[in-house]
Amino acid sequence: MSFDGKRIWIIGASSGIGAALARELSGQGARLVLSARDAQALSKLAGDCPGAEVIPLDLAERETLEAAARRIADGGSLDAMVCTAALYDPARVVDLDPEKTAALVQVNVTGTLLVAQRAPKLLREGGQLVLFGSVAGYVGLPKGQAYSATKAAIINLAETLRVELAPKVDVRLVCPGFVQTRLTDKNDFKMPAMIEPEQAARDIAKGMAGHAFEIHFPKRFTYALKLLRLLPYPVALRLTARLAG
């Protein structure tokens, strides 16, 4: 898939991986629609992405997504929809704040599901719906909840949609490892194989241009967690406990 002239909607574009991906795809000729809660950050980003359209929205507020979808439909079909938006609040389960957890689930799971519901009507035939899971969704890791649980849900959702929406919609799943963003800045532990958002953006663009269902990176880290997921529980849980220190 060449991105030249392609119309792509990025939700969660105001910072981190979303912003880096916007710059990467714009640099390859894509025509972007940029969405997130921070309208000021989006406007600044649009200055780096010639011709980009800015449509602020909040996935926690369904009506803003519906309004954005109507505006986008008026401009014609999309070639791809990319939903990177997510909240992150690391804590052990017993320490979770109920209100923060509810908001996190609302954005990460319900918001992504609502985006996916609109894909068939907004995308051209064979257009891409790119959903963001995480390696945090591969296995249950201490202090990762409830974020890890929501990302496991997105992995499951993407697998389902890959079958349900085919062949009209080409569903892709992105599972990043640790990427230097304001989200990982919240972690208080050593994060192996950390990469910059620009590298993540290049890996995502390469994956979107290819044919694989899952785009995961960096491979030296993601394959280790994939192996952990395949091990029997007695072994996997013992290793997980060692990872937790």
Secondary structure by P-SEA (a helix, b strand, c coil): cccccbbbbbccccccaaaaaaaaaaaaccbbbbbcccaaaaaaaaaaccbbbbbbbbcccaaaaaaaaaaaaaaccccbbbbccccccccccccccaaaaaaaaacccaaaaaaaaacccccccbbbbbbbbccccccccccccaaaaaaaaaaaaaaaaaaaaccccbbbbbbbccccccccccccccccccccaaaaaaaaaaaaaccccccccccccaaaaaaaaaccaaaaaaaaaaaac
